[in-house]
Amino acid sequence: MSIKPAMIEAAFLAACRAELDAVKPGNVHRFAPGHGMSATTFEAAALAAAPFIAMAGASVGARALGATEASWAATGMNTNLGILLLAAPLAAAAEIADDVSAMSGSSLGALRRALEAVLADLGPQDARDVFTAIARASPGGLGNRATHDVRSPPAIGLMDAMRLAEADDLVARQYANRFREIFDIGVAAIAASGQTGETSPGRSPALNCFIAFSTRFPDSHILRKFGPDVAESIRIRMNEFAKRLSQETNPDAASALLLGFDAELKREGINPGTSADLTVASLFARSLAEAGRW
């Protein structure tokens, strides 16, 4: 079936809310604010951005830029740039996934094929719009580049720009490798979590997705702000924590563990924000596939 803008918008908002419902250590959620923000901030940004992410027939760049500007107007800060950069091509792919469904063995397969087509079709205006969106949001640790700085008009295509950044930026890497981690790690973690039937804050699919990313990769947001050594040390700590959490069978004790580690990271100013962005994108991709059933 063809997926309508209202369905895309609903899937986006559901993904954003599910991520906020999970106690993600170091990151903002409904159970604790952090880094000068609260869950209300992120929900306001999501509500403002959703119509632009779901805008019928819009390009990837137009979706990302419109959503970024709307989020900024609603909150006065960068709350969700990474989410929007990931959600925009997924939404565009969902619009055309019905056209490739016959060649795919599943709805997720159809979405992946459609996403490949969307990324292959990115043009100069997409690069201009995305550069403008990034400069507007001014994410923490952005810095300046000697060449291809986002504050200057792009001299290369968006995919080339993402390939230049992919070594240090997991959001850029998704463009470069056709969202491989989103589907093979994030969506897979959500699917595996759903088989357990556990949905408490200490055992939610969104949390398990976040842990899958934060234990496997040094978080890009931490890397930009604190450098690779700190980012790697947090990844190791996340692994150690995940092992302790997996051994805890009491839901209340698991929640206490989560909130304790969450407070510890926030006292240190540590925010695994890119892991959270990838979690929203994974939830969004799964929701789109379920809504479309191509």
N, C-alpha and C positions, 0 to 999 in steps of 0.2 A: 504494500500500500504506500501511497505518497504521504510523506510526513508534512504537516502544516506548521506554519510559524507558531501558532498557539501551542502546539505540542512540543516544539523545540524550546520555546520559552519556559514551559512547565518543567521540562526535563532539566534545563539549566538551573532553575530555581531549586528544584528538588536536590540536585547535586550539591549546590552551595549550602543548602540547609543541612543535608546529611553530614557534610564535612564539619559544620559548626556544632553538630550534635555529638561529635566524637571528642573525647579528651585526648588531644594530640599534644604530647609533652613539648613545651616551649612555644607552642603556637596558640593563637586566640581561639577560644571555643565558648560554648554557652556556660560552662561551669567555672570559668575564670577568665578575666580580662588579661591583657598583657601588652607591653610595648606601647602604652598610651592609647590602646584601642580596646574595643569590646566587640562581642558578637553582634550587637546592634549596629555598629559601624559597618561591619561586613554585610549584614543583611540589607542595609540601606543601599550600599554599593551594588549588590546583586540585583535588587529590585530596579534600580536606575539603569543598569547595564542590559538587563534581559531583553527588552524590546529591540535593542540594536544588535545583539548577538543573533536574534531570531528574525531579523529583517529580511523579508522575502526578496530573493534575487540579488541581494547585496554581495559585493566582493568581500574577500577576507579582510583586506585593509580597511574598507569602509565600516565593517562590523567592529573591528578592533578599535578604530579611532573613535567612532561614535560612542561605543560602550565606555571607553576610557574617559572621554570628556564628560559623559553623563555621570559616571562614578565619582569623578573629581568634583563635579558641581554638587553632588549629593553629600559628600563627606569632607571635602576640602583637603584630601590627602590621597596618596597612592595606597589603595587597599587591595587591588585585585588585578594588577597589570598582567602578571604571569597567567592567571586564570583566563583572562580575556584573550591573550595571544594564543592560548591552546584551544579555547572554546570556539573561536571564530572559524577556523578551518573545519572543525568537527561539525558545526552547524551548517556550513556551506555544503559539506559532504552529505549530510543527512537529506538535504533537499534533492540531491540527484541520485541517492543510493538505489532508488527503485529502478533506475535505468540500467544498473549493472547487476541486479539481484539474480538474474538468470545464470550468470557466470560464477556465482558464489554459492558455497555450500551452506551458508548460514547468514543470519542478519548481521552478525559482526563482520563476517567476511565481505558482505556487500558494503558495509560502512567503510571498511579498510580500502577496498578497491576504489570507492568513490573519493575517499580522502587522497589517495594517490593521484587521481585525476585533478582534484582541486589544487594540490601542491604543484603539480606539473604546469598548471595554467596560471600561476601567479605572474602578474605583470608589473611594469614600472610604477603604476599608481598604487599598487599594494605596498611596494617598498616605501614610497613617499608617505603613505598613510601610517604604516607601522612605525617608521622612524619618528613621525610626528607624535604618535601615541606614546612611544617610549620616552621621548624628550619631555612630553607633557607630564607624564607620571613621575619622571625622575626617580627611579627606584634607588634604594639605598646601595651605596657602593658603586654606582654607575661609572663615575669617573669620566675621563676624557681619553679619546683615542687619537693618535696622530693621523690615522687615515680612517675613512668610513665612520666618522663619529655621527651618532644619530641626530645631533643638533645641526648638522649640515645636510643639504639635499643629497640623497643617495646617488652614488656614482656606479653602483652595482645593483644587481637584482636582489630581491629579498632572500631567495634561497642561498645565494652566494654569501650574503651577509650572515645568515644563520650558520652556514658551514664554517665561517671564520670564527664564530663565537662558540661553537658546539663543545669544544674541549673543556670550557669552564662554565658552561651554562646549559643545564638540562632542559630548559624550555627551548632554547635554540636547537639542541640536539634532536628534539622531536620533529622539527621541520626537516632537519638534515637526514634523518633515518626513517621518515614516514611514520612517526609516532610509535615506534617499535616498543619502547618501554611502557607507554600508556597501555597498549593492548597486551603485551606479553608478560608484564609484571603487574601493573595496576589492575586491569580488568580481570586478570587471572586470580589475583589475590581476593578481589571482591567476590568472584564466583566461588572460590574455595570457601570463603567465609560464610556465604549464603547456605552452604550445605550443612553447617553446624546448627543453624536455627537460632544462634545467640545474637541478640540485638541490644544488650545493655551497653552503657557508655564504655565499659571495660572490655567489651568483646564485640564491637560493631564492625561490619564490613569496612566502613570508612577508616576506622582506626587501624585495622589490619592492613589496609592498602597503604596508609601513611607509614606504618612500620616497615612494610616491604620496601618502600623507597628510602626511608631515612637510615635503614640499616645497610642498604646495599651501596648507596652513593654518598659521597660528601655533599652536603646540601649547598646548592649554588648561592643562595642568599647569605649563608654563613661564610662561604668562601669569599664573596665580594667584600663583606664587611670586616672579616677577621683574618683572612688568608687561609691557605690550604692546610696548614698544620692544625689549626683549630677546627676546621671543617672535618678533617679526618679523625681528630680526637673525639668529636661529637658523634661521628658515625660509629666509632668503637663503643662509646658509652651507650648509644642506642641499641647496639647488638647485645650488650651485657644486660641492659634493662629488659629487652624483649625476652631474653631467656628467663629472667626472674618472673616476668609477667605470665609467660606460658606455663609456668609451674604452679601458679596460684589458681586454685579451683574455687575459692570463695569469691563471689562477685563483689561483696563489699570490700574485702581486702584488696582485690584487684583495682577497684576504683581508688582506694587510698594510696596504693602504689603509684598509680597514674598521676594523681593530683600532687603527690609528694615530689615526683621527678619533674613534673610540670613546673611547680614552684621553684625548684632548684635551678632549672634552666633559665627561667624568667629572671631570677635574681642575678644571673650572670649576663643577662641581656642577649641570650641566645634564642633565635627564632628560626626553626627549620622551615622557612616560608616556601621554598621551592618544593619541598616534599608535600606541603599542603596544596600547592597549586596543581601538582601532578595528581594528587588524590581527587580533587574536584574534576579534573579533566577525565580521569578514569571512570568516576561515577557518571559523568555526563555521557561518555561514550557508551557505557553499558545501558543507560536509560534510553538513549537514542535508538540503539539497536532493538531494545525491547518494545519501544513505542512504534517503531517502523514495521518490524516483522516482515522485512522484504522477502 
